[in-house]
Amino acid sequence: MTALTVRLPNSVHQKIKELAARDDISVNQFIASAAAEKMASVMTLDYLKSEASKGKRSDFEHYLNIVPDAPAQEGDERV
């Protein structure tokens, strides 16, 4: 495991301590979890952008055109 020094404003540090205590975890666990969540979010966005770049407008329109033109089923109407 790697040690890392991070400078935080006092107000942020205090709020992290409060939230960690509320969840009955250490400040280190709280920060590690927050960093992992942010990392997962960024990696997911990168993946989705990569997948989206592989799409073709013509494929989208093809499948959109084969959807039947029918009224919405009961309960699915626009409000």
C-alpha positions in Angstrom: 0.0 0.0 0.0 1.2 3.5 -0.7 1.1 6.4 1.7 0.0 9.7 0.3 0.0 13.2 1.8 -3.0 15.3 0.8 -3.6 18.8 1.8 -7.3 19.6 2.5 -9.0 22.7 3.7 -9.9 22.3 7.4 -13.7 22.4 6.6 -13.3 19.5 4.1 -11.3 17.5 6.5 -13.8 18.1 9.3 -16.7 17.0 7.1 -14.8 13.9 6.0 -14.2 13.0 9.6 -17.9 13.4 10.4 -19.1 11.3 7.4 -16.5 8.6 8.1 -17.6 8.4 11.8 -21.3 8.3 10.7 -20.4 5.2 8.5 -18.2 3.8 11.2 -15.1 3.7 9.0 -11.7 5.4 9.2 -10.9 8.6 7.4 -8.4 6.6 5.3 -11.2 4.1 4.3 -13.5 7.0 3.5 -10.9 8.7 1.2 -9.9 5.5 -0.4 -13.5 4.7 -1.2 -14.1 8.2 -2.6 -11.1 7.9 -4.8 -12.1 4.5 -6.0 -15.6 5.8 -6.8 -14.2 8.7 -8.8 -11.9 6.4 -10.6 -14.7 4.1 -11.6 -16.8 7.0 -12.8 -14.0 8.3 -15.0 -13.2 4.9 -16.4 -16.9 4.2 -17.1 -17.2 7.5 -19.0 -14.1 6.7 -21.0 -15.6 3.3 -21.8 -18.9 4.7 -22.9 -17.2 7.4 -25.1 -15.1 4.6 -26.7 -18.2 2.5 -27.4 -20.2 5.5 -28.7 -17.4 6.3 -31.1 -17.8 2.9 -32.7 -21.5 3.6 -33.5 -22.8 4.6 -36.9 -25.7 6.9 -37.4 -26.9 4.7 -40.3 -27.2 1.7 -38.0 -29.1 3.7 -35.5 -31.5 5.0 -38.1 -31.9 1.4 -39.6 -33.1 0.0 -36.2 -35.2 3.1 -35.4 -37.0 2.6 -38.8 -38.0 -1.0 -38.0 -39.7 0.0 -34.7 -43.5 -0.3 -35.4 -45.4 2.9 -35.6 -48.0 2.2 -32.9 -49.6 4.1 -30.1 -48.0 3.8 -26.6 -49.3 1.0 -24.5 -51.5 1.9 -21.6 -49.3 3.4 -18.8 -46.5 4.4 -21.2 -48.2 7.5 -22.6 -46.5 10.9 -22.5 -47.7 13.1 -19.7 
